[in-house]
Amino acid sequence: MQSNRSGPGRDRALDGLRGLALILVVVSHGWALWPTPEVSETTPWGQAMRSGNLAVTVFLVVGGYLLVRGFLSFPEDASLWDLGRSTLRRVIRIAVPVLVLVLAVIAVSVLDETDESSPSTTRKSAWAVVTFTWNWYLQNNALEARSDLGHLWFVSIFLQSTVLLTGLYVVLRRRIWAFLLVVIALLALVIWWRAHLAGQDTDTLNMLLRTTTRTDGMLWGALLAGTQRWWGQVRRPANAGLLTGLLVLLALMLTVGNSDDYFRWQGQLMVLATALCVGALVNGASLSRTGRALSTSVLSWLGRNSLTIYVWHYPTFFFVARHTGDWNWPSRTAVGLALTAALSYVLVRNVEQPIGTWLRTWRWTRASSATAGSVPKRMDPL
C-alpha cells in the first residue's frame, strides 16, 4: 500500500488536517472582505464561518504533539545542546516569516496613504509581535494596536507554550513519568481556570488572548505524544477513531462558532476530538479511505505551508479592503484570495523553503559529541 508520507518526517494526512484548519481560519477572517451581518450566528453556516477557535485548537494540539514527539526521538543521554538546538530550529522557522511580515507592514505604513495607523501604533505593535508578547500587549492595548496584525496572538501563544514544554522536558527528561504528571497537573489547572473565567463573565476577547487559557491544546498534544508508547499499540480502531474525531469536530464547527461555549466543555471536546484524529492518523488511519482524503495534494500543501499562509492572509485582506472600498464584495474577495495565494506561494518558495533547507543542514542536525552515533539522523522533523 502506498505510503502517505511526503518528505522526511512528514505525514500528508496530518498536514491535510492542518490544511482543513487553515481553511476555517481564512473563512473566519473573511469578514474583512465580504459582508457578514446577514449571516446569522445562530445558523450552522454562520457558526462555521466563525470557527477560528476550533481551527486554532487543531494547530495547537498538532504542534504540541510534534514538539514532544521530536524530543522523545532523542536518546535519554541527549545533551542540553541537542535539545536546545532542536527548539531553536523551530523558533527560527516560525519567527522568520513573522519578521518578514512585520518589515512589510512597516514599509506599507510609510508608503501607503490609506494606512490609518499612526507611526507610534505601528512601532509598538511591531515590537510586541517580534518579541512574541503580542497577545499580552493586546490584552491591555487592543484599541491602540494595529488591527491587521491581530491574528498573530496565536504565534505568540504557540511559542510561549513551546518554551514552557521545552523547559519542562529539559528538567524532567530522565523521568518521563514525572514530565507527564506535570503536564496533566498543568492541564487540569488550565481547564479549571478557563471554566472559572467563563463563570465570572470575563471579557471574552481578553480570555482568548491569555496564554493561561489557550495553552491547553499544546498540553493535550504533549500528553498525546508522551503516552504514545502505550496507545500506539492499539491498531484496529484507528480508522473508526479518525471518523469519530472528524464528526465531532464537524458538529462543534456547526454549533459553537466563536461563542463563550469555547471555554466550557465544548472547548475541551474540541481538543479531545483533535487528539483522537491525530492519534488515529499516526496509528495507521492515514492509510484508510478517510486518511487518503486528508492526504490530497491541495490539503497537504495547505497544511505544509499553513504558517506562511496564516501569517500573511489577514494583513493582505485588510490591505485589499482599504483599496477596494467601492468594489462589490465578490470582486474584492477574489482579489484578496488571489493576492494571498500569490504572496504565499512566492514567500514559501523564497523564504520558508530556503530556511527549512538551511535548518536541515548538518550544522543544525548533527549530534553533539556526547550523543554521537546514537541520535537519529532526522531527529525532529519541522
Disulfide bonds with the S-S distance in Angstrom:
none
